[in-house]
């Protein structure tokens, strides 16, 4: 544990930890957007298809 403290005091060690934290945050953000849009986009296509088909059938 003492060695980890020395690494974190080092400038390169701090940069590595900051890089890992930022990378994990970005990965979490991308995954949450993926989950959101993977459910939202098919619903939008279904709604759009219904509008197109009802408009096509009325004409």
CNS distance restraints for C-alpha pairs under 8 A (distance, minus, plus):
assign (resid   1 and name CA) (resid   5 and name CA) 6.61 0.50 0.50
assign (resid   2 and name CA) (resid   6 and name CA) 6.56 0.50 0.50
assign (resid   3 and name CA) (resid   7 and name CA) 6.30 0.50 0.50
assign (resid   4 and name CA) (resid   8 and name CA) 6.18 0.50 0.50
assign (resid   5 and name CA) (resid   9 and name CA) 6.31 0.50 0.50
assign (resid   6 and name CA) (resid  10 and name CA) 6.46 0.50 0.50
assign (resid   7 and name CA) (resid  12 and name CA) 7.86 0.50 0.50
assign (resid   7 and name CA) (resid  13 and name CA) 5.09 0.50 0.50
assign (resid   7 and name CA) (resid  14 and name CA) 7.60 0.50 0.50
assign (resid   8 and name CA) (resid  12 and name CA) 7.99 0.50 0.50
assign (resid   8 and name CA) (resid  13 and name CA) 4.84 0.50 0.50
assign (resid   8 and name CA) (resid  14 and name CA) 5.18 0.50 0.50
assign (resid   8 and name CA) (resid  17 and name CA) 7.82 0.50 0.50
assign (resid   9 and name CA) (resid  13 and name CA) 6.89 0.50 0.50
assign (resid   9 and name CA) (resid  14 and name CA) 6.77 0.50 0.50
assign (resid  10 and name CA) (resid  14 and name CA) 6.31 0.50 0.50
assign (resid  11 and name CA) (resid  15 and name CA) 6.27 0.50 0.50
assign (resid  12 and name CA) (resid  16 and name CA) 6.17 0.50 0.50
assign (resid  13 and name CA) (resid  17 and name CA) 6.28 0.50 0.50
assign (resid  14 and name CA) (resid  18 and name CA) 6.10 0.50 0.50
assign (resid  15 and name CA) (resid  19 and name CA) 5.99 0.50 0.50
assign (resid  16 and name CA) (resid  20 and name CA) 6.23 0.50 0.50
assign (resid  17 and name CA) (resid  21 and name CA) 6.22 0.50 0.50
assign (resid  18 and name CA) (resid  22 and name CA) 6.10 0.50 0.50
assign (resid  19 and name CA) (resid  23 and name CA) 5.95 0.50 0.50
assign (resid  20 and name CA) (resid  24 and name CA) 6.05 0.50 0.50
assign (resid  21 and name CA) (resid  25 and name CA) 6.15 0.50 0.50
assign (resid  22 and name CA) (resid  26 and name CA) 6.13 0.50 0.50
assign (resid  23 and name CA) (resid  27 and name CA) 6.07 0.50 0.50
assign (resid  24 and name CA) (resid  28 and name CA) 6.15 0.50 0.50
assign (resid  25 and name CA) (resid  29 and name CA) 6.21 0.50 0.50
assign (resid  26 and name CA) (resid  30 and name CA) 6.12 0.50 0.50
assign (resid  27 and name CA) (resid  31 and name CA) 6.09 0.50 0.50
assign (resid  28 and name CA) (resid  32 and name CA) 6.13 0.50 0.50
assign (resid  29 and name CA) (resid  33 and name CA) 6.24 0.50 0.50
assign (resid  30 and name CA) (resid  34 and name CA) 6.07 0.50 0.50
assign (resid  31 and name CA) (resid  35 and name CA) 6.17 0.50 0.50
assign (resid  32 and name CA) (resid  36 and name CA) 6.12 0.50 0.50
assign (resid  33 and name CA) (resid  37 and name CA) 6.01 0.50 0.50
assign (resid  34 and name CA) (resid  38 and name CA) 5.76 0.50 0.50
assign (resid  35 and name CA) (resid  39 and name CA) 6.60 0.50 0.50
assign (resid  36 and name CA) (resid  40 and name CA) 6.16 0.50 0.50
assign (resid  37 and name CA) (resid  41 and name CA) 5.54 0.50 0.50
assign (resid  38 and name CA) (resid  42 and name CA) 7.02 0.50 0.50
assign (resid  39 and name CA) (resid  43 and name CA) 6.77 0.50 0.50
assign (resid  40 and name CA) (resid  44 and name CA) 6.32 0.50 0.50
assign (resid  41 and name CA) (resid  45 and name CA) 6.27 0.50 0.50
assign (resid  42 and name CA) (resid  46 and name CA) 6.20 0.50 0.50
assign (resid  43 and name CA) (resid  47 and name CA) 6.21 0.50 0.50
assign (resid  44 and name CA) (resid  48 and name CA) 6.04 0.50 0.50
assign (resid  45 and name CA) (resid  49 and name CA) 5.98 0.50 0.50
assign (resid  46 and name CA) (resid  50 and name CA) 6.23 0.50 0.50
assign (resid  47 and name CA) (resid  51 and name CA) 6.36 0.50 0.50
assign (resid  48 and name CA) (resid  52 and name CA) 6.19 0.50 0.50
assign (resid  49 and name CA) (resid  53 and name CA) 5.98 0.50 0.50
assign (resid  50 and name CA) (resid  54 and name CA) 6.00 0.50 0.50
assign (resid  51 and name CA) (resid  55 and name CA) 6.06 0.50 0.50
assign (resid  52 and name CA) (resid  56 and name CA) 5.98 0.50 0.50
assign (resid  53 and name CA) (resid  57 and name CA) 5.97 0.50 0.50
assign (resid  54 and name CA) (resid  58 and name CA) 6.17 0.50 0.50
assign (resid  55 and name CA) (resid  59 and name CA) 6.49 0.50 0.50
